[in-house]
Amino acid sequence: MSRLPVAIAAAHTTAGLRVRDWLAQAGRLAGQVSPQFENWHFWMIQGLVIFIAGLHGIVETVDPFQKVALPFILPTGFFLVPVVYAALTFGLPAALVTALWAAILSMPNVIIWHHGAERLGEVFQIFIMLIVAFFIGREVDRVKSARQQAEFAASELKTSRMRYRSLFESSPIAILVLDARGIILEANPTATVLFGMAKSTLESLSVTTLLGAENARKIPGAGVAGWQGEPIKVKTPDGAELYLEPMTNELSDGQGNFVTEVLFRDVTREHERQTGLRAYTAHVIRAQEEERQRIARELHDQTIQSLVLLYRRLDSASDAGGSLPPPVRDNIQEARRLAGGIVDELRDFTRILRPPALDDLGLVTSTRRLLADFAERTGMAAKFAITGEERRLPSDVELSLFRIAQEALWNVEQHAAASRVALTVTFTSREARLEVLDDGIGFSLTPDSGDLTATGHLGLISMQERAKLLGGALTIQSSPGKGSAITVVIPVPESPAA
């Protein structure tokens, strides 16, 4: 019994919520109808409803068609005319108001003059009128809403096109619009100045004709396969050289076709700075190598030779020192041993500074000896391999590859904690490849592994710069616990170096 009041309260609450929802919907409907009160067409329609209702009442009262049998539902059917007109003109709210108004005005007629089946027929006719008002009004509202959305979208599109056109025409960046074949459809004023051609002339060319096949391949989406993603070099009408970086966007022309918008960003100053920096880096590396070669030569020709002469004289003194006290002979032999050790260390040092075999015997012999010394020094298992037809390379290429191998092995020795290492030299007709792999602890790569400057690892940066100076590329693959692989590829002439 205690649950009954709770159930009653819940029912009252639910009923109250439903009533509130109905009132809210009615309020919204009234809000949609109220603007029509100021329109004289709306009142003309309501006047027509009153006229039909009054005429219906007169016909039922006077009965001027006593000798003519008219369907009893025919007068009520005339209400469909203002209801449909209201729906087509104003939409669902006005149609429902008009239908309800017609239904209210029809009630006296239904109650007073019709009975039985006729009354049911009149009620059914009113019900049909309300349904017609609802469906026609709703469809009209849907069509109006769709039309308004289409008009808004068209207005927004027009505004967007005007804004784009303004930016396109006033942009300080040269812009070309290309079709799928790479034909120039549009060019902005900056592009006409940059390329020194009239707008009409530019818009009749292909991007390959304008820039050349090599430059066209550097533009994505220009109708030419093999994009390289590099700045392109062009000459201005006054003969100056510019370096441009193409950036592309895919756009729709509004007719279902897609076009490519190419923006040419001027990177001439940046290119000049990079060129100057690389020239300076090359100069520093060349100076370092020359200094290393000079130091190695002086150590070999002077210091080592002097030490060799010293320990030979110590040998002579030791051999002729039979009359010397034993402590003196022991000191001479110890000095001889120390001198010999210093000579061996200096020879190893000169090989690190500038291995003689690199100039005389080439890259393969030098790297094989480098790996053998590494294995002997560290105790790691080392494997050396050659693929392709071995040949001599230009001296700067051989030196750079040797230094990269030297630095890579040094990193393995110092940081990898590896047990095995492999060094492979590959020769092809157009490039030389060197790869160093280890099974060490590995390391995490930066998000942009192509730029090692942010890592702060000077050894990796040095290897990358050496490769770039010769037009090559250095790639690093590594992850924690899975070792690492360093690969450098450098383009070389097809013919062997003289």
Secondary structure, DSSP 8 states (H G I E B T S, - for coil): -THHHHHHHHHHHHHHHHHHHHHHHHHHHHHHHGGGGG-HHHHHHHHHHHHHHHHHHHHHHH-TTTTS---TTHHHHTTHHHHHHHHHHH-HHHHHHHHHHHHHHHHHHHHHH--THHHHHHHHHHHHHHHHHHHHHHHHHHHHHHHHHHHHHHHHHHHHHHHHHHHHHH-SSEEEEE-TTSBEEEE-HHHHHHHT--HHHHTTSBHHHHH-HHHHTTSTTSS-S------EEEE-TTS-EEEEEEEEEEEE-SSS-EEEEEEEEE-HHHHHHHHHHHHHHHHHHHHHHHHHHHHHHHIIIIIHHHHHHHHHHHHHHHHT-TTS-HHHHHHHHHHHHHHHHHHHHHHHHHHHH--HHHHHH-HHHHHHHHHHHHHHHH--EEEEEEES------HHHHHHHHHHHHHHHHHIIIII--SEEEEEEEE-SSEEEEEEEE-S------S-TT--GGG--HHHHHHHHHHHHTT-EEEEEE-TTS-EEEEEEEE--SS---
